[in-house]
Amino acid sequence: MANTTPDNSQKTMKRQFTGTVISKGSDKTINVRVKTKKMHKKYRKQYWSTKKYAVHDEKNVAHMDDVVSFQECRPLSKTKRWSLVDVLESAE
């Protein structure tokens, strides 16, 4: 019979992004804009694409125009599936 216990030695890799805080939505929530450079499939021209994420900020440490790092987590609300990891650069 095969071993049915789960293997805890492998951890799942969580997606992690870096972006700029564009607004403080409500208490413990920030909105972050992430810019990614993409290439058009047919014309091979590079262009910028942006996407907004609702990020959970437990201690309210991030402010407007800060550069932050955040990662995937369990769903916390309808739109929040990301949690703040670190504030990389603070805007003065």
N, C-alpha and C positions, 0 to 999 in steps of 0.2 A: 504494500500500500504506500502511496506517495505521501510525502510530508505536507500536511495541510496547514501548518502554521505560517502566518505571513512573514515575509522576509523584511525585517526592519532595518537592514543595513543599507538599503537603497532609499534615498530621499528624492522626492519629486522636485524638479527644478521649477521655481516660480518665475514667471515673467517679471522683468524689472525694467523700468523706464526712467528717464531723466527729462524734466520739463520745467516750465516757468509758471509760477502761480499767477493766474489772471484775475481771480476773485476769491473772496472768502464767503462762500455760500451762506452757511448758517453756523451754529455752534458745532465744532469738531468736524467741519467739512470745508475743503478747499477745492477749487476748480483749477486744473493744471492743463496747460497747452503743451503738446509734444509735437515737435517738428521733425519729420523724417524726409530724407532725400530719396526719391524714387527715380526709376528710369522707364521711359515709355517703351512698351514692348516692340512696337513697329518702327518708330522713328528714332529710337535710341537717344532721345533728348532727356536730360535730367531736369526734374522739377521738384519743388517742395510741396509736401502734403502735411496738413496739420490736423490734429484730433484732440478733443477735449475729454478729460477724465475727471470724475468726481472721486476725490481721495479722502479717506478718513484720517483726520489729524487729532489724535486723542488728547494731546496736551496743548493744542492751539499755539504751536511754536512757529508755524510758517506765516509769512505776511506777503503782501502784494509784491510782485516782481522778484521774489526769491527763486533761486534755482534749487529744485528738490529732486530727490530720488524716491521712487515708490515701487511697491511690488504687489503682486496678485494676492488676494486673500479670500476668505469665504464671503458670501453675500451679506452685507450689513444693512442694506436697504434696497429700494427698487433700483437705484442707479449706482450705489457704491459697492464696488468689488475690489477696491485697491486700498492699501494702507501705506502711510508715510513711513519711509525708512530713515531718511536723513535730510537735513537742510545743507546743501553743498555750498551755496553762496547766498548771503543775505544782502538785500537791497537796503541802503541807508536812507 
